[in-house]
Amino acid sequence: MAYDIRDSASIEYLREYVQGVSAGLDARDATKSLVPTWLALDGKLKAARDVRDDARFERVRTIRRYGVVKTDFLNALTTLSGTAFLASGKDASAVPYSLLFGRRRAEDVRELGFNNLRDFADTFFVSAQDVRTPQLAPIIAATQAAFALVFTAGGARQAARVALVSHENRRAELVIEVEDLADDTEAKVLTAFPGRRELVRTLLSPSLDTGSGDKKDNDESQPTTPPAET
């Protein structure tokens, strides 16, 4: 086919192209029979768009949830750090502070990503089992409960990211499907109208400037949505 679709074309761009081709085919009786196949493809594109948008929204939701529960966990950890420091006679090298935090300060944990934070928590709460300071027990328990929420939210955030990335594979498949249908349509149009290359170009060119002879404003020469999916 003479009119390739960009590999990075967005779902919105593909839908505009498919809608345009459908309208062009519907403009003459001899090609109306090809319209339903194009509209069916538009239905697939719309469904893929909805799935992608749902994945995007879920990704945003999981990021926000993770941020909130991580903030709560860090606040609990800071409270534990301060209380442990006082219980150690304000000596960071003394028990129980040294047993819990060693050389790491609670504020250092703030910059850890989810995987490193999970590793920190695994070691931290094992060490916390050896703390024998009664006043710290409820604070350790509250901190551990707060991290449990971080663990759940972090896993959900990672799953949402994977789901969103998987959309890219579906989008790439649909680019190929659009191109294949355009190839098939080109062959059928040329079979019905031998030598009518200008008709093929008018029907299938990705650009809206199809050589009809009309003067066009600049904003009518290309589809209205950005072609690249990011």
N, C-alpha and C positions, 0 to 999 in steps of 0.2 A: 504494500500500500504506500502511496506517496505522502501520506499524512500521518506520521508517527506521533503518538502521544508521549510526552515526557515521562521518563521512568518515575520522576518524583511528583507527578501530578497528584493533587489532592482529590479527595472524594468530591468536594464541592466543584472543582474544575471538571471532573469527569461527569458529574450530573448535568452541569451546564452544557457540556458537549453533547451528551446523550439527548437531552431535551431539545437542543437545537436541531440535531439530525432528525429526531422524530418529527419535529414540526416541518422540516424540509420535505421529508418523505410523504407527509400527510398533505402537502400542498398540491400534489397531482395524483390523479386516480390510479395511474399505472404503478405507483410505488406505495400506495396506501397499505397494501398487504404486508409490507415489511415493518410497519409501525409497531404492531404488538410485541414483536421480539425486542425492539429497542426499549419499549416501555417496561417490559419485564426486567430488562437489565437495569433500568432506572430504579425499579423496585429493590433489586439487590443492592444497589448503591445506597439507596435511602436506608435500608436495614443496616448496612455496614456503617453508615454515618451515625446511626442511633447507638449502635453498639460501641463505637469509638467514643462518642460523647459521654455515654454512661461510664465508660472506663476512665475518661478524663475527670469526670466529676467525682468518681470514687477515689481516684488518686488524690485529688485535692482534699477530699474529706479525710482520708487516712493520714495525709501529711499534717493536717491541722490537729487531728486527734492525738497523733504521736507527739506533736509539739507540746500540747497541753499536759498530757500525762507524764512526759519527760520533765517538764517544769515542776510538776508536783513531786516527782521522785527526787529531783535535785534539791528541792526545798526540804524534803524529809531527810535527805542525806546531810544537808548542811546543819540541820537541827541535831542530828546524831553526832556529827563531827564536833560541834560546839559543846554538847553535853559530855561527850567522851573526853574532850580536851580538859574540861573542868574537873572531871572525875579522875584525871591523870595528874592533877596538881599543876595544870598548865604546862606540863612537860610532854612534848610530842614524842619523846623517846620512851615514855613510860606506858605501862598497861593501865587502862584498856585501849588508849588511843593508838599506840604503836601496833597493837594486835590487829586493829581494824584497818588502819590506814597506812601504816608503815611510813614510807617516804612520800606517798601520794597525798595531796591535799584534796579535800572534797571539791574545791573549785576547779581542780584539774579535770575532773570527770565531765564537766560541763561541755567540753569541746569534743568528747568522744562520739564517734558515729555509732550506729546501732550495733554492728557486729563487735566492735571493741568494747562498747558498753556492756554487752551481754557477757563477754569474757571477764570484764572487771567484776560484774555481779556474781558470776559463778565462783570466783576466788573469794570475793568479799564476804559472801554469806556463809561460805564454809568456815572462814576465819571467825565470823561472828558467833558460831556455835561454841567457841571456846571462851567467850566473854562471860565472866562470872559477876559482873556488876549489876545488881538487881534493878537499879534505876534506868539502866539502858535497855532492859529486855523489851518493854512495850515500844520503845522508840525503834529498836531493831525490827520488831515485828511490823510496825507501821511502814518502815522503809522497805521491807521485803514485799509487803502487800502493794506498795506503790510501784515497785519494780515489776511485779507480776503484770500490772496494767501496761507498763512500757513494753514488756516482752510481747504481749498480745497485740498491742497497737503497732509495734515495729514489724511483726510478721505480716499483719494486714497491709501495711504500707508497702512492703516488698512484693506481696502478692498482687497488689493493685498495679504496681509498676510493670510486673511481668505481663499482666493482662493488657495493659496499654501498649506495650512493645509488640505483643502478638498481633495487634491491629495492623501493624506495618506489613506483615506478611499477607494479610487479607487484602490490603490496599494494593500491593504489588500484583496480586493475582487478578484483581479487578481491572487494573491497567491493561494487562494482557488480554482479558476477556473483551474489553472495549475495542482494542485493536483488532482482535480476531473477528468480531462482529462487523467492524468497519470493512475489513478485507472481504468478508463474505458479501456484504452489501454492495461494495464496489463491483464485484464480479456479477452480481445479479442485475445491477443497473446497466452495466456495459452489455450484458446479454440482451436486455430489453431495448437498449438504445446504443447500438454499436458505434464506436468512435466518439461518443459524446463525453469526452474528457472534461469539458467545461461544466457539464452537469454533475459529474462525479465530484469535481472540485467544489462546486457550489453546495452540494449536499454534505460532503465529508471533511472539508477543510477545518482544522481546529480554530482557524481565525474566522471571525464574523465578516471580515472583508473578503467577500467571495467573488469579486469581479463582476458584479451585476451592473456596474456603470454608475451607481449612485455615489454622490459625494457623501463622505461620512465624517462625522466628528471623530476626533481622536479617541474618545472613550467608547466608540462603537467598533473599533478595529480588533478588539481582543475580548475574550470572556471576562466577566466582571469580577471573578474571584481569583485570588492568587493561585498560580498553577502548582506551587510547591507545597508539599506537606511537611511540616516540621514537628 
